[in-house]
């Protein structure tokens, strides 16, 4: 496990970037309907992004 030392504004920036990427992946998933392998990849990526967002939010809550 890697530990990072991030300031609150850095956590906020990472969260914002991940939320933007999550939205982008959702749009791409919608456009990829009918292409099974790619759709599966995008759904998996969206889950990974959501897990990262949840981790960042958990860290942000514990820091306040």
PyMOL commands that set and color helices and strands:
alter all, ss='L'
color gray80, all
select helices_A, chain A and resi 8-31+36-63
alter helices_A, ss='H'
color red, helices_A
deselect
rebuild
show_as cartoon
